[in-house]
C-alpha cells in the first residue's frame, strides 16, 4: 500500500511539473511580439497646382460688374463665378473690403456676409 501512495505522489508531481512548464512556455510566447510602435507618414506623390485663368484684377472687375446689375454678392456666388474655393473666395472678398480704394463693402445680414458696392 505504501508503494501505491508513492506511485500516485510521483505521478501527481510529474503532472504538476508538466502543467507548470506549459504555463511558463505560454507566458513567454504571448510576450514574444515587440512593443515598438512605428509611425508611417505618407505624403502625396504628386502636388497638384490649380491654375486659375483669371487674375485678381479681372476677378475684381467681375465682382464690380455683377454688383452693377445686382444689389448683393454672396461668397458662394463669387466662388462660382471665379471658380475659386469658398474659403479662397471669402478671403479675397475680405481683402477687397479691407482696401478702401476698391468699390466693394461688407454688409452683415445675421451670420451671412453680403458684399455690395460702396
C-alpha positions as CSV (number, residue, x, y, z in Angstrom):
1,X,0.0,0.0,0.0
2,X,2.9,2.3,0.7
3,X,4.3,1.8,-2.8
4,X,0.9,2.7,-4.4
5,X,0.8,6.0,-2.4
6,X,4.4,6.8,-3.5
7,X,3.5,5.9,-7.1
8,X,0.4,8.3,-7.0
9,X,2.5,11.1,-5.5
10,X,5.2,10.7,-8.2
11,X,2.5,10.8,-11.0
12,X,0.9,13.9,-9.4
13,X,4.3,15.7,-9.2
14,X,5.1,14.9,-12.8
15,X,1.7,16.1,-13.9
16,X,2.2,19.3,-11.9
17,X,5.6,19.9,-13.4
18,X,4.2,19.4,-16.9
19,X,1.4,21.9,-16.3
20,X,3.8,24.5,-14.8
21,X,6.2,24.2,-17.8
22,X,3.3,24.5,-20.2
23,X,2.0,27.6,-18.5
24,X,5.6,29.1,-18.4
25,X,6.0,28.4,-22.2
26,X,2.7,30.1,-23.0
27,X,3.6,33.1,-20.9
28,X,6.8,33.7,-22.8
29,X,5.2,33.0,-26.2
30,X,2.5,35.6,-25.5
31,X,5.1,38.3,-24.9
32,X,7.1,37.5,-27.9
33,X,5.9,40.3,-30.1
34,X,7.9,43.5,-29.9
35,X,6.1,46.5,-28.4
36,X,7.8,49.2,-30.6
37,X,5.4,51.4,-32.4
38,X,6.3,52.5,-35.9
39,X,4.6,55.6,-37.3
40,X,4.4,55.8,-41.1
41,X,3.9,59.2,-42.5
42,X,2.6,59.3,-46.1
43,X,2.8,62.3,-48.4
44,X,1.0,62.7,-51.7
45,X,3.1,61.5,-54.6
46,X,2.0,64.5,-56.8
47,X,1.3,68.0,-55.7
48,X,-1.4,69.5,-57.8
49,X,-1.3,73.2,-58.5
50,X,-4.6,74.7,-59.8
51,X,-4.0,77.5,-62.2
52,X,-6.9,79.9,-62.2
53,X,-7.4,81.6,-65.5
54,X,-8.4,84.9,-64.0
55,X,-6.1,87.4,-62.4
56,X,-7.1,89.3,-59.2
57,X,-7.8,92.4,-61.2
58,X,-10.1,90.5,-63.6
59,X,-11.9,88.9,-60.6
60,X,-12.4,92.3,-59.0
61,X,-13.8,93.6,-62.3
62,X,-16.2,90.6,-62.5
63,X,-17.4,91.4,-58.9
64,X,-18.0,95.1,-59.7
65,X,-19.8,94.2,-62.9
66,X,-22.0,91.8,-61.0
67,X,-22.8,94.5,-58.4
68,X,-23.7,96.9,-61.2
69,X,-26.7,94.6,-62.1
70,X,-27.4,93.1,-58.7
71,X,-27.8,94.5,-55.2
72,X,-25.7,92.0,-53.3
73,X,-22.9,89.5,-54.0
74,X,-22.5,86.4,-51.8
75,X,-19.4,84.4,-51.3
76,X,-20.9,81.3,-52.8
77,X,-21.9,83.2,-56.0
78,X,-18.4,84.8,-56.2
79,X,-16.8,81.4,-55.8
80,X,-18.9,80.0,-58.6
81,X,-18.2,82.9,-60.9
82,X,-14.4,82.9,-60.4
83,X,-14.0,79.1,-59.9
84,X,-12.3,79.6,-56.6
85,X,-12.9,77.6,-53.4
86,X,-15.4,79.1,-51.0
87,X,-12.6,79.8,-48.4
88,X,-10.4,81.5,-51.0
89,X,-13.3,83.5,-52.4
90,X,-14.2,84.7,-49.0
91,X,-10.6,85.7,-48.2
92,X,-10.3,87.6,-51.4
93,X,-13.6,89.5,-51.0
94,X,-12.5,90.4,-47.4
95,X,-9.2,91.7,-48.9
96,X,-11.2,93.8,-51.4
97,X,-13.2,95.2,-48.5
98,X,-10.1,96.0,-46.4
99,X,-8.7,98.1,-49.3
100,X,-10.6,101.4,-49.1
101,X,-9.7,102.2,-52.8
102,X,-11.8,99.3,-54.1
103,X,-15.5,99.9,-54.5
104,X,-16.8,96.9,-52.5
105,X,-18.0,97.0,-48.9
106,X,-19.3,94.3,-46.5
107,X,-22.8,94.1,-45.1
108,X,-23.7,91.6,-42.4
109,X,-27.1,90.0,-42.6
110,X,-27.2,88.0,-39.4
111,X,-24.4,85.5,-39.9
112,X,-24.4,85.8,-43.7
113,X,-21.8,88.0,-45.3
114,X,-23.1,90.1,-48.2
115,X,-20.9,92.3,-50.4
116,X,-22.3,95.5,-52.0
117,X,-21.0,98.4,-54.0
118,X,-19.8,101.5,-52.0
